[in-house]
Amino acid sequence: MTDLSTLRDETLAAIAAANDEAALEAARVAALGKKGTISALLATLGKMTPDERRSAGAAINALKDEATGALAARRAALKALALDARLKREALDMSLPLRRAAIDAGRIHPISQVFDEIVAIFADMGFSIAEGPDIESDDYNFTKLNFPPGHPAREMHDTFFFAPDASGERKLLRTHTSPVQVRTMLAQKPPIRIVCPGRTYRCDADQTHTPMFHQVEGLVIDKSATLAHLKWVLEEFCKAFFEVPKVGMRFRPSFFPFTSPSMEVDIQCRRSGGEIRFGEGEDWLEILGCGMVHANVLKNCGLDPDVYQGYAWGMGIDRIAMLKYGLPDLRDFFDADLRWIDHYGFKPLDAPTLAGGLSG
């Protein structure tokens, strides 16, 4: 018979040396498996005499119980070590700043924010929102808006034209949102009171111009629309948008093919320390163009200029966003830099309202 004392020492040493579950299982199989050393001794009991079986059986079973107890103790120790290692690995450093909640991590782009601000202001004045396609016909983009043939704005250096189709017509990316006004006048009868925000496209790129930009235009058509009404609408918009109690405005004569008379509008401001403050100061800043809808445009859209008249205006959404929120470079709007949007963006649930404040 194998020396039980030696076997005991070897078995307990193998169990104690096991440093993970796999090694401990190997030690168990070596001792108590079907072909293990202790199991092999137990198998010899059947060949012994009753007296030998009585004494040897007690000793072998005692060894088996001791090995089983050692295995359980070592297994518990390994679990405790694993738990301790996991706790250390997953410990939280309470001195670290709290992570922002997922709902606070996202940001609304300033252009989207200004879109919503514009809609909130004009909706409060009773205007509807009108939209149209980005790809337009020459007729809607130019001809019906009183652009004569050969006008510089039709040339390739201003407009993105597509290749002629089978009929020879050249579609284009709209250069302004005025085609939406045309579509509205053709589709519904006055009175009309709409604003048309959307993307527009021109061949231009520098610090204050990009090939794709955003514009909002407004249109009112009825039997009694006047320049006085136009002035009031624009003044109320500027006060609400720039969130000032009063605003100084001046209207300068200008020229646009689709309006007559046509005017450019300057807004009173004060420049100080790289900032622009509206409603105060002695400086003036051009902000938009406007005028009374040209009689030819009304005729082209099936309206009788002897019965109906109207006014329209247009401004760059990107430009007024830069002015209001101090954004230095228009190109940053389109760089998709998360650091920029995290700094200049707006919280998702801070929806602009006239009652609660447009900019939060």
C-alpha positions in Angstrom: 0.0 0.0 0.0 1.2 3.5 -0.8 2.5 5.4 2.2 -0.6 7.3 3.3 1.5 10.0 5.1 3.5 10.7 1.9 0.3 10.7 -0.2 -1.4 13.0 2.3 1.5 15.5 2.1 1.6 15.5 -1.7 -2.2 15.8 -2.1 -2.5 18.7 0.4 0.6 20.4 -1.1 -1.0 20.2 -4.6 -4.2 21.7 -3.3 -2.5 24.5 -1.5 -0.4 25.3 -4.6 -3.5 25.7 -6.8 -3.8 29.4 -7.7 -6.9 29.3 -9.8 -10.0 27.2 -10.4 -8.4 25.2 -13.2 -5.4 24.2 -11.1 -7.6 23.3 -8.2 -9.8 21.1 -10.4 -6.7 19.3 -11.7 -5.6 18.6 -8.1 -9.0 17.2 -7.2 -9.0 14.9 -10.3 -5.5 13.7 -9.4 -6.6 12.8 -5.9 -10.3 12.0 -6.0 -11.0 11.4 -9.7 -11.9 7.9 -11.1 -8.2 7.3 -11.6 -7.0 9.5 -8.7 -4.5 8.3 -6.1 -7.0 8.2 -3.2 -9.7 6.6 -5.4 -7.2 3.9 -6.4 -6.5 3.1 -2.7 -10.2 2.9 -2.1 -10.5 0.4 -5.0 -8.0 -2.0 -3.2 -10.2 -2.4 -0.2 -12.2 -5.2 -1.9 -9.1 -7.4 -2.1 -8.2 -7.1 1.6 -9.2 -9.4 4.4 -11.8 -8.1 6.8 -9.3 -7.1 9.4 -7.1 -5.3 6.9 -10.1 -3.6 5.4 -11.2 -2.3 8.8 -8.0 -0.6 9.6 -6.9 0.5 6.1 -10.5 1.7 5.2 -10.6 4.0 8.1 -7.3 5.6 7.3 -8.0 6.0 3.5 -11.5 7.5 4.2 -10.0 9.8 6.7 -7.5 10.9 4.0 -10.3 11.3 1.5 -12.3 13.5 4.0 -9.2 15.6 4.7 -8.6 16.1 1.0 -12.2 17.0 0.3 -12.1 19.6 3.2 -8.9 21.0 1.9 -10.4 21.4 -1.6 -13.5 23.2 -0.2 -11.3 25.5 1.8 -9.0 26.3 -1.1 -12.0 26.9 -3.4 -13.5 29.4 -0.9 -10.1 31.1 -0.6 -9.8 31.4 -4.4 -13.3 32.9 -4.6 -12.5 35.4 -2.0 -9.3 36.4 -3.8 -11.2 36.7 -7.1 -13.8 38.9 -5.5 -11.2 41.1 -3.9 -9.4 41.5 -7.2 -12.8 42.4 -8.9 -13.6 44.9 -6.3 -10.3 46.6 -6.7 -10.6 46.5 -10.5 -14.1 48.0 -10.5 -13.7 50.5 -7.7 -15.1 53.9 -8.3 -12.9 57.0 -7.8 -15.3 59.2 -6.0 -13.1 62.2 -6.6 -13.7 62.0 -10.4 -16.4 64.4 -11.7 -19.8 63.0 -12.3 -20.4 61.9 -15.9 -23.0 63.8 -17.8 -26.3 62.0 -18.3 -26.9 60.9 -21.8 -29.7 63.4 -22.3 -27.3 66.2 -21.4 -24.4 65.0 -23.6 -26.1 65.8 -27.0 -26.3 69.3 -28.3 -28.6 71.1 -30.8 -26.6 72.8 -33.6 -26.9 76.6 -33.5 -28.5 76.6 -37.0 -31.2 74.2 -35.8 -31.7 76.3 -32.7 -32.1 79.5 -34.8 -34.5 77.7 -37.2 -36.7 76.9 -34.2 -36.4 80.5 -32.8 -37.5 81.9 -36.2 -40.4 79.6 -36.4 -41.5 80.4 -32.8 -41.4 84.2 -33.5 -43.3 84.2 -36.8 -45.8 81.5 -35.7 -46.7 83.8 -32.9 -47.4 86.5 -35.5 -49.7 84.2 -37.4 -47.4 83.0 -40.2 -47.4 79.5 -41.6 -44.2 77.6 -42.5 -43.8 76.7 -46.2 -41.1 74.4 -47.7 -40.0 73.4 -51.2 -37.5 71.2 -53.0 -33.8 72.1 -53.1 -33.6 71.2 -56.8 -35.5 73.7 -58.8 -36.3 74.7 -62.3 -34.9 77.8 -63.9 -38.5 79.1 -64.3 -39.3 79.0 -60.6 -35.9 80.1 -59.4 -35.4 83.0 -61.9 -38.0 83.6 -64.6 -41.2 83.9 -62.5 -39.2 86.1 -60.0 -38.6 88.7 -62.7 -35.0 87.8 -63.5 -34.6 88.8 -67.1 -32.5 86.6 -69.5 -28.8 87.3 -69.2 -29.0 88.4 -65.6 -25.7 87.8 -63.8 -27.3 85.6 -61.2 -28.1 83.1 -63.9 -24.4 82.5 -64.7 -22.4 79.5 -63.7 -20.2 81.5 -61.2 -23.3 82.1 -59.0 -25.5 79.1 -59.6 -25.0 75.3 -59.4 -26.6 74.0 -62.7 -27.2 70.4 -63.5 -26.5 68.9 -67.0 -29.4 69.5 -69.4 -32.0 66.7 -69.5 -33.4 65.1 -72.7 -35.6 68.2 -73.4 -32.7 70.5 -72.9 -33.9 71.9 -69.5 -31.2 72.6 -66.9 -32.2 72.0 -63.3 -30.3 73.8 -60.6 -29.8 74.0 -56.9 -32.0 76.9 -55.7 -30.0 80.0 -55.0 -32.7 81.4 -52.6 -35.9 80.1 -51.0 -38.0 82.5 -53.1 -39.2 79.6 -55.4 -41.2 78.4 -52.3 -43.0 81.8 -52.5 -43.7 81.2 -56.2 -45.0 77.7 -55.5 -47.3 79.0 -52.7 -48.7 81.8 -54.8 -49.5 79.3 -57.6 -51.0 76.8 -55.2 -53.3 79.0 -53.0 -55.3 82.1 -53.2 -54.6 85.2 -51.0 -54.4 86.1 -48.2 -51.0 84.5 -47.9 -48.8 84.8 -44.9 -45.8 82.5 -44.9 -42.1 82.2 -44.0 -39.8 79.9 -46.0 -36.7 78.6 -44.1 -34.4 76.2 -45.9 -31.0 75.4 -47.5 -29.8 77.4 -50.5 -26.7 77.1 -52.7 -24.3 79.4 -54.4 -20.8 79.2 -55.8 -19.0 81.1 -53.0 -16.7 80.2 -50.1 -14.9 82.3 -47.6 -15.1 83.2 -43.9 -18.6 84.5 -44.2 -19.9 82.5 -47.3 -20.3 78.8 -47.9 -21.5 76.9 -51.0 -24.5 75.7 -49.0 -26.1 78.0 -46.5 -29.5 78.7 -44.9 -32.0 81.4 -45.6 -35.4 82.4 -44.4 -37.8 84.5 -46.5 -41.2 85.8 -45.7 -44.2 86.7 -47.9 -47.4 88.5 -47.3 -50.0 88.9 -50.1 -53.4 90.5 -49.6 -55.4 93.5 -50.7 -54.0 96.0 -48.2 -50.4 95.0 -47.4 -48.1 98.1 -47.1 -44.6 99.0 -46.3 -45.8 100.1 -42.8 -46.9 96.5 -42.1 -43.5 95.3 -43.4 -41.6 97.6 -41.1 -43.6 96.5 -38.1 -43.1 92.8 -38.8 -39.4 93.2 -39.2 -39.1 95.4 -36.1 -41.0 92.9 -34.0 -38.9 90.1 -35.3 -35.6 91.8 -34.5 -36.7 92.7 -31.0 -37.9 89.1 -30.3 -34.9 87.4 -32.0 -32.2 89.5 -30.4 -34.1 89.7 -27.1 -34.0 93.5 -26.7 -36.8 95.8 -25.7 -36.3 98.2 -28.6 -34.3 98.3 -31.8 -33.3 101.0 -34.2 -33.7 100.2 -37.9 -33.1 102.1 -41.1 -34.3 101.3 -44.6 -32.0 102.1 -47.5 -33.1 102.0 -51.2 -31.7 99.0 -53.1 -32.5 96.8 -56.1 -33.9 93.3 -56.3 -35.6 92.0 -59.4 -38.5 90.5 -57.5 -39.5 93.6 -55.4 -40.2 97.2 -56.1 -39.5 99.4 -54.2 -36.6 97.4 -52.8 -34.7 98.1 -49.6 -31.9 96.9 -47.5 -32.3 97.1 -43.7 -29.7 98.1 -41.2 -30.0 97.5 -37.5 -28.6 99.7 -34.8 -25.8 98.2 -32.8 -22.7 98.9 -30.6 -19.4 97.2 -31.2 -17.3 96.7 -28.1 -14.5 94.3 -27.3 -15.3 92.0 -30.2 -19.0 91.9 -29.2 -22.0 93.3 -31.0 -24.9 94.6 -28.9 -28.2 95.4 -30.6 -30.7 98.1 -29.7 -28.0 100.6 -28.6 -24.9 102.4 -29.9 -24.2 104.5 -32.9 -23.2 101.8 -35.4 -25.3 100.2 -38.1 -25.2 96.7 -39.4 -26.9 95.4 -42.6 -29.1 92.4 -41.7 -31.6 91.7 -44.5 -33.3 92.8 -47.8 -36.9 93.4 -48.4 -39.5 95.3 -50.5 -42.9 95.2 -52.0 -43.6 92.3 -54.3 -43.0 93.3 -58.0 -46.1 93.5 -60.1 -44.5 91.2 -62.7 -44.0 88.5 -60.0 -47.7 88.7 -59.1 -48.7 88.4 -62.8 -46.3 85.4 -63.3 -48.0 83.7 -60.4 -51.5 84.3 -61.6 -52.4 87.2 -59.3 -53.8 90.5 -60.4 -51.5 93.3 -59.3 -54.5 95.7 -59.5 -56.2 93.7 -56.8 -53.4 92.2 -54.7 -50.2 93.5 -53.4 -47.7 92.2 -50.9 -44.3 92.5 -49.3 -41.4 90.1 -48.9 -38.1 89.9 -47.1 -35.1 87.5 -46.8 -32.2 87.0 -44.5 -29.4 84.5 -44.0 -30.0 82.2 -41.0 -26.3 81.5 -40.7 -25.5 85.2 -40.6 -28.0 86.1 -37.9 -26.9 83.1 -35.8 -23.3 84.4 -36.0 -24.4 87.8 -34.9 -26.6 86.7 -32.0 -24.3 84.0 -30.6 -20.9 85.5 -31.4 -19.8 82.8 -33.8 -16.6 84.0 -35.6 -16.4 81.8 -38.7 -19.2 80.4 -40.8 -17.1 77.5 -41.9 -17.1 76.1 -38.4 -20.9 75.3 -38.8 -20.0 72.5 -41.2 -16.8 71.1 -39.7 -18.6 68.5 -37.5 -16.2 69.2 -34.6 -17.7 67.8 -31.4 -15.7 70.3 -29.3 -17.3 73.2 -31.2 -20.8 71.8 -31.0 -20.3 71.0 -27.3 -19.3 74.6 -26.7 -21.8 76.5 -28.9 -24.6 73.9 -29.0 -27.9 74.0 -27.0 -29.4 71.4 -24.7 -31.9 69.1 -26.4 -34.8 69.9 -24.2 -34.3 73.7 -24.1 -36.9 74.4 -26.9 -37.1 78.1 -27.7 -40.4 79.8 -26.8 -41.4 83.4 -26.6 -42.7 82.9 -23.1 -39.8 81.0 -21.7 -37.0 82.7 -23.6 -35.6 81.9 -27.0 -32.0 81.2 -26.1 -32.7 79.6 -22.7 
